[in-house]
Amino acid sequence: MQFNFNEKREAVALLGAGSMGMAIAERVAANRIVLLGDISEKSLKAAAERLQFSGYAVETMIVDGGDQESIRAFARRAAELGPVKHYIHTAGASPNQANPQHIIKLDLVGSAYALDAFGEVMMRDGSGILISSQTGYMLPEPMTNEVELALTTTPAEKLEALPCLQPDVIINSGVAYVVAKRANQLRVRKAAMDWGRRGARINTISPGVVVTPLAYDEFRAAGEGYQKMIESSAMHRVGNPAEIAAAAEFLLSDKASFITGTDLLVDGGTIAAIKTGAYQLTLS
Ligand SMILES: NC(=O)c1ccc[n+]([C@@H]2O[C@H](COP(=O)([O-])OP(=O)(O)OC[C@H]3O[C@@H](n4cnc5c(N)ncnc54)[C@H](O)[C@@H]3O)[C@@H](O)[C@H]2O)c1
C-alpha cells in the first residue's frame, strides 16, 4: 500500500537492482521516490515488489548498464521524478558470468557513462556510490602512472579504444574484472571533480566476498582457492549485503560531507591477508 505519494519528492536512482543495490537503496529510500534500473525484467519486478510491500514509492525502468543512451535516459527519468539525492551503481557482471569484452563494457565503460550522466543531474548535497571490488587491489603488477591517468581522465566514449583495454592485455575475464574494478576506483576521482561543481559527492566501495547470486556464481567456478582466501582473511568469513549497505549509508549521508573521490575497502581483511603474506594470491 502506498500513502500520500503525490507531492514532489527527492529521487534515489539505483542501477543494478540486485542484492547489494537493494540493501543500500532500502537504507536511503524512506520518504523518497526510488527509480530502479536493471537489464533483467525479472530482477526489476522482484525488487519493485520488495520495496512496494514495505511502503516505498517505486518506479522501474529497463536499462542496459553498458549502453550510453540507455543510461542517459535513466538519468533523465530520475531527474524528472525529483531532485536526485542519491545515485547507487551496482550493475555488474563477474568473471564467471561474462566474457572479457562484456565485463569491460559493463563494469568499466558503462559505469563511466553513468558517472557522467548522473554528474549532470545530481542535486546540491546529493551523493552517490559506485560498487567496485576488492579485486581492484589485486592487480598482479601495479598500473603505471600513465595507464592510471588514462583510465581516470579519458572521455568515457573513448575508453574502450585505450591500448590497456585491448585483448592482448585483457587476456581473460578475470583480468578484465580486476582492471575494470581498479578503473572504477580511479574513475571516481574524475567524477568527484565533475559532481563537485554541482555540490555533490561520489565515492566507491570495494567489497570483499559478499554472499549474493553473483558471489554464488564465483563460488561454483572457483572452488578451493576462493574458500582458502576467505578462511585466510582477517575476519575468516564472507560478508553480507547489509554490511556493505551500512558503509554505503555512511558515505551517502551528511556525516561523510567532506568525503568524495575516494574508495572504501570493505572486505573483512582479505587484502590485509594478501599484503601481510597470510594468503598467497594466484590470479589465473
Ligand atoms: N557479491 C560479491 O561478492 C561482490 C564482491 C565485490 C564486488 N561486487 C560487485 O558488486 C556489484 C553488485 O553485485 P551483487 O553481488 O549485488 O550481484 P547481483 O547479481 O545481486 O546484482 C547485480 C545486478 O546487476 C544487474 N545487471 C547485470 N547486467 C546488467 C546490465 N547490462 N545492465 C543493468 N543491470 C545489469 C543484474 O541483473 C543484477 O540485478 C557488482 O558490480 C559486482 O561486481 C560483488
The ligand as an ORCA input file, in Angstrom:
! r2SCAN-3c Opt
* xyz 0 1
  N      28.989    -10.268     -4.390
  C      30.274    -10.074     -4.242
  O      30.984    -10.884     -3.602
  C      30.918     -8.856     -4.831
  C      32.196     -8.508     -4.392
  C      32.791     -7.369     -4.905
  C      32.115     -6.593     -5.829
  N      30.878     -6.953     -6.266
  C      30.215     -6.074     -7.230
  O      29.020     -5.613     -6.645
  C      28.096     -5.244     -7.683
  C      26.722     -5.786     -7.312
  O      26.773     -7.188     -7.332
  P      25.852     -8.143     -6.426
  O      26.779     -9.056     -5.720
  O      24.841     -7.361     -5.677
  O      25.203     -9.025     -7.562
  P      23.712     -9.217     -8.068
  O      23.809    -10.265     -9.116
  O      22.780     -9.445     -6.932
  O      23.370     -7.787     -8.735
  C      23.853     -7.360     -9.958
  C      22.698     -6.763    -10.734
  O      23.218     -6.183    -11.938
  C      22.260     -6.449    -12.950
  N      22.871     -6.331    -14.273
  C      23.678     -7.236    -14.893
  N      23.989     -6.777    -16.120
  C      23.379     -5.581    -16.274
  C      23.294     -4.654    -17.334
  N      23.924     -4.842    -18.506
  N      22.561     -3.533    -17.153
  C      21.896     -3.315    -15.984
  N      21.931     -4.184    -14.952
  C      22.656     -5.305    -15.099
  C      21.766     -7.843    -12.657
  O      20.547     -8.128    -13.323
  C      21.642     -7.804    -11.139
  O      20.347     -7.375    -10.736
  C      28.711     -5.768     -8.986
  O      29.329     -4.712     -9.672
  C      29.783     -6.736     -8.504
  O      30.843     -6.857     -9.428
  C      30.267     -8.067     -5.787
*
